[in-house]
Amino acid sequence: MATDSPRRCAFLVLAIAGSSAVAPAQELRKALANADAVLVGRQVGKEQATAEIVVHRVQVLQAVRGVAGAVTTVNVLDWPGLSLHNRPAPRQSRLYCLQDASKDAALAGLPADRGTYYRMTGWPGSSPMIGADLAVDPVLRLARTLAAAETGTDPAATTAAIADLALCDDRAIRLEATRLLAERPDLRTRLSPLVWSRVLSRTSGEIEDVDYKIALAELCAEQGVDGLVDALVVGLGQVHAPVFARTVGRLAARLRGEDAATPMLDRLRTAMSPDERAALLLAIGATRTQGALNALVNLRATQGADAALDAALAEHKSRQAREATLQGKTDKKQ
């Protein structure tokens, strides 16, 4: 019994890690929220504690939350037989988001006098490397900001700090901060009009980091920022990634309802390249509105079938769109 229970816990860790394999690559914000202890640490040793469990000794370089000031090392349990989970990395300064594993340690018969036992969280991206200067590291800034918020820091100060990170140049942490604001209306609604203007401007201007552009668009959509749909439609002239086009269509439908496809159809008349045309058509299909379907069917009837139109109709995912695509293929064979 004592060995079976840690095994079941280990499989829980595997399940969490396995399910996150298809999730966005960065989920640090969720790990920070769910952790019992957060610290900057370095693995300084490990031992095979049981046939299944390795115990890593992690030196505490800086405690962020949930670690007593006198604690200099912590124990992190690891199940090496399971390949899909986070584990400490030797000789690297990393952020550790840890969950209490004292029950697992007790069931495995590990000595209780060695201090608290933890396991690493299963969220992807939850153990990033930390730079040499702990005072300015952006990952630590986010971790400290969220930790301070839990101890009563003024929400306005918390919001301002996260907004600064959302607009900073660090690719990973700005994505985390942007998604955090989108998920937290209690923080998002405290942003000033000036900050929202900066966020919309950044949304419009970003052309290289598609994930970040999408996250900014989602944030603006949550707040219902004026001018967002028009900015995103213009952005399809430079950013042709299908995932972005689908986001434009989805957000336009959310914000403008049945009129969602109108700005894309207007832009389509002056599309400068086949790539822009294909992106606009895909975004039109992604609105999944009746107006979009009517426009796509009409375009197919007047311009003839092509791959971009077929992709847009497929993206609409309605029965009528499928029928229009099949009818076009039948007509072409005849």
C-alpha positions in Angstrom: 0.0 0.0 0.0 2.8 2.4 0.9 4.4 2.1 -2.5 1.2 2.1 -4.5 0.0 5.5 -3.3 3.1 7.4 -4.4 2.8 5.7 -7.7 -0.7 6.9 -8.1 0.4 10.4 -7.2 3.1 10.1 -9.8 0.7 9.2 -12.5 -1.4 12.2 -11.5 1.7 14.4 -12.3 2.1 12.5 -15.6 -1.6 13.2 -16.5 -1.2 16.9 -15.8 2.0 17.1 -17.8 0.6 15.0 -20.6 -2.6 17.1 -20.9 -0.6 20.3 -21.1 1.4 19.0 -24.1 -1.2 20.4 -26.4 -1.7 23.5 -24.4 0.1 26.8 -25.1 3.8 26.5 -24.3 3.7 29.0 -21.5 1.5 28.5 -18.4 3.7 30.1 -15.8 1.0 32.3 -14.5 -1.2 29.2 -13.6 1.7 27.5 -11.9 2.4 30.6 -9.8 -1.3 30.7 -8.7 -1.4 27.0 -7.8 1.9 26.6 -6.1 2.3 26.2 -2.3 5.8 27.5 -2.5 7.7 29.7 -5.1 11.4 30.2 -5.0 14.6 30.7 -7.0 16.7 27.6 -6.6 19.5 25.5 -7.8 19.7 21.7 -7.6 22.7 20.8 -5.5 22.3 17.1 -5.1 20.0 14.1 -5.5 19.6 10.6 -4.2 17.6 7.5 -5.1 15.2 7.4 -2.1 13.1 4.4 -3.2 12.9 2.2 -6.3 10.6 4.8 -7.8 11.5 8.1 -6.2 14.5 10.3 -6.5 14.8 13.2 -4.0 16.5 16.4 -5.3 18.1 18.8 -2.9 17.4 22.3 -4.1 19.2 25.3 -2.6 17.0 28.3 -2.0 18.7 31.3 -3.6 15.7 33.5 -3.0 12.3 32.8 -1.5 9.3 34.4 -3.3 6.4 32.9 -1.5 5.6 30.1 1.0 9.1 29.5 2.1 10.3 30.4 5.6 13.3 32.7 5.8 15.4 30.2 7.7 15.0 27.5 5.1 18.1 27.1 2.9 17.2 23.9 1.0 14.1 22.0 0.1 13.4 18.4 -1.1 11.8 17.9 -4.5 10.4 14.5 -5.3 10.9 13.1 -8.8 9.6 10.0 -10.5 12.3 9.2 -13.1 10.3 6.3 -14.6 7.8 8.8 -15.8 9.1 10.8 -18.8 6.5 13.5 -19.1 6.9 15.7 -16.1 9.0 18.6 -14.8 12.2 17.8 -12.8 15.0 19.9 -11.3 17.9 20.7 -13.6 21.4 20.5 -12.1 23.6 23.6 -11.8 20.9 26.0 -13.2 19.2 28.9 -11.4 15.5 28.4 -12.0 12.2 29.5 -10.7 10.5 26.6 -8.8 6.8 26.5 -8.5 6.3 23.7 -5.9 3.4 21.8 -4.4 3.3 20.1 -1.1 4.3 16.4 -1.3 4.6 15.6 2.4 1.9 13.0 2.2 3.6 11.3 -0.7 6.9 11.3 1.2 5.3 9.8 4.3 3.6 7.1 2.3 6.9 6.2 0.7 8.6 6.1 4.1 10.9 9.0 3.6 12.5 10.5 6.7 10.3 13.3 8.2 13.3 15.1 9.8 14.7 16.3 6.5 12.3 19.2 6.0 9.3 19.7 3.8 8.9 17.6 0.6 7.6 19.1 -2.6 6.9 18.2 -6.2 7.1 20.4 -9.2 3.9 21.6 -10.8 3.0 20.1 -14.2 2.3 23.4 -16.0 4.4 23.9 -19.1 7.0 26.7 -18.8 6.7 26.7 -15.0 10.4 26.4 -14.3 12.1 29.0 -16.4 15.8 29.9 -16.0 16.6 33.0 -14.0 19.2 35.5 -14.9 22.2 36.4 -12.8 20.7 39.7 -11.7 17.7 38.7 -9.5 16.7 42.3 -9.1 15.7 42.9 -12.7 14.8 39.4 -14.0 11.4 39.8 -15.7 10.3 36.3 -14.6 11.0 37.2 -11.0 9.2 40.5 -11.4 6.0 38.7 -12.4 6.4 36.1 -9.6 7.0 38.8 -7.0 4.2 41.0 -8.2 1.7 38.1 -7.9 3.1 37.1 -4.5 2.8 40.7 -3.2 -0.8 40.8 -4.5 -1.7 37.9 -2.2 -0.4 39.8 0.8 -2.5 43.0 0.3 -0.6 45.1 -2.2 -2.7 47.8 -3.7 -4.5 46.3 -6.8 -3.8 49.4 -8.8 0.0 48.9 -8.3 -0.3 45.2 -9.1 -2.2 46.1 -12.3 0.4 48.7 -13.4 3.3 46.3 -12.8 1.6 43.5 -14.8 0.7 46.0 -17.6 4.4 47.1 -17.8 5.4 43.4 -18.2 2.7 42.9 -20.9 4.3 45.7 -22.9 8.0 44.8 -22.2 10.4 43.2 -24.7 10.9 39.8 -23.0 9.0 37.5 -25.4 8.0 34.9 -22.8 7.0 37.0 -19.9 5.1 39.6 -21.9 2.9 36.7 -23.3 2.3 35.5 -19.7 1.4 38.9 -18.4 -0.9 39.7 -21.3 -2.8 36.4 -20.9 -3.0 37.0 -17.2 -4.6 40.4 -17.7 -7.1 38.9 -20.2 -8.1 36.2 -17.6 -8.4 38.6 -14.6 -11.2 41.2 -15.0 -10.4 42.5 -11.5 -7.1 43.7 -12.8 -7.9 44.4 -16.4 -10.7 46.9 -15.6 -8.2 49.0 -13.6 -6.1 49.8 -16.6 -6.2 53.5 -17.6 -7.3 54.7 -21.1 -3.7 55.6 -21.8 -2.6 52.1 -21.2 -5.4 50.7 -23.4 -4.2 53.0 -26.1 -0.7 51.6 -25.8 -2.0 48.0 -25.8 -4.1 48.6 -29.0 -1.1 50.3 -30.6 1.1 47.3 -29.8 -1.6 44.9 -31.1 -1.6 46.8 -34.4 2.1 47.1 -34.7 3.2 43.6 -33.8 4.0 41.5 -36.9 6.7 39.0 -35.9 5.4 37.3 -32.7 2.0 35.9 -33.7 1.3 34.4 -30.3 1.8 37.7 -28.6 -0.3 39.5 -31.2 -3.1 37.1 -30.6 -2.8 37.4 -26.8 -3.0 41.2 -27.1 -6.0 41.0 -29.4 -7.7 38.7 -26.9 -7.0 41.1 -24.1 -8.4 44.0 -26.1 -11.5 41.9 -27.0 -12.1 41.1 -23.3 -12.3 44.8 -22.6 -14.2 45.7 -25.8 -11.6 48.2 -26.9 -12.9 50.5 -29.7 -11.1 50.1 -33.1 -9.9 46.6 -32.4 -11.6 44.8 -35.3 -10.5 47.3 -37.8 -6.9 47.1 -36.5 -6.9 43.3 -36.8 -8.3 43.4 -40.3 -5.6 45.7 -41.4 -3.1 43.4 -39.7 -4.1 40.6 -42.1 -2.2 42.5 -44.7 1.1 41.7 -43.0 0.3 38.7 -40.8 -1.0 35.8 -42.9 -0.7 33.0 -40.4 -4.0 30.9 -40.4 -4.1 30.9 -36.6 -4.2 34.7 -36.6 -6.8 34.8 -39.4 -9.0 32.5 -37.4 -8.6 34.7 -34.3 -9.6 37.8 -36.3 -12.8 36.1 -37.5 -13.7 34.7 -34.1 -13.1 38.0 -32.2 -14.9 40.0 -34.9 -18.0 37.7 -34.5 -17.8 38.1 -30.8 -17.6 41.9 -30.9 -19.7 42.7 -34.0 -22.1 39.8 -34.3 -23.7 39.3 -37.7 -21.9 42.3 -39.1 -18.5 40.7 -38.3 -17.5 39.9 -41.9 -18.2 43.4 -43.3 -14.8 45.0 -42.7 -13.0 42.0 -44.1 -15.2 42.0 -47.2 -14.4 45.7 -47.6 -10.7 45.1 -47.3 -10.9 42.1 -49.7 -11.7 44.5 -52.6 -8.2 46.1 -52.2 -6.2 43.1 -51.1 -2.7 43.5 -52.5 -1.4 39.9 -52.5 -2.7 36.3 -52.8 -1.6 35.7 -49.2 -3.6 38.7 -47.9 -6.6 37.5 -49.9 -6.3 34.0 -48.4 -6.0 35.4 -44.9 -9.0 37.6 -45.3 -11.1 34.8 -46.7 -10.2 32.5 -43.9 -11.1 35.2 -41.3 -14.4 35.7 -43.1 -15.1 32.0 -42.8 -14.0 32.0 -39.2 -16.8 34.4 -38.2 -19.2 31.6 -39.0 -22.0 34.1 -39.6 -24.8 33.9 -42.1 -23.5 37.0 -43.8 -20.1 35.5 -44.2 -21.6 32.3 -45.7 -23.7 34.3 -48.2 -20.6 36.4 -49.3 -18.4 33.3 -49.7 -21.0 31.4 -51.7 -21.5 34.5 -53.9 -17.7 34.8 -54.4 -17.5 31.2 -55.4 -20.3 31.6 -57.9 -18.9 34.7 -59.5 -15.2 34.1 -59.3 -15.0 30.3 -59.5 -13.6 27.9 -57.0 -10.1 28.1 -55.7 -8.2 26.8 -52.7 -8.5 29.9 -50.6 -12.3 30.0 -51.0 -12.6 26.3 -50.3 -10.6 26.8 -47.1 -12.8 29.7 -46.0 -16.0 27.7 -46.6 -14.5 24.7 -44.7 -13.6 27.1 -41.8 -17.2 28.2 -41.6 -18.1 24.6 -40.6 -21.8 24.9 -41.4 -23.8 22.4 -43.4 -24.5 25.0 -46.1 -20.8 25.7 -46.4 -20.0 22.0 -46.9 -22.8 21.7 -49.4 -21.5 24.7 -51.4 -18.0 23.2 -51.4 -19.3 19.8 -52.6 -21.5 21.4 -55.3 -18.5 23.4 -56.6 -16.5 20.2 -56.9 -19.4 18.5 -58.7 -19.8 21.4 -61.1 -16.0 21.3 -61.8 -16.1 17.6 -62.7 -19.0 18.2 -65.1 
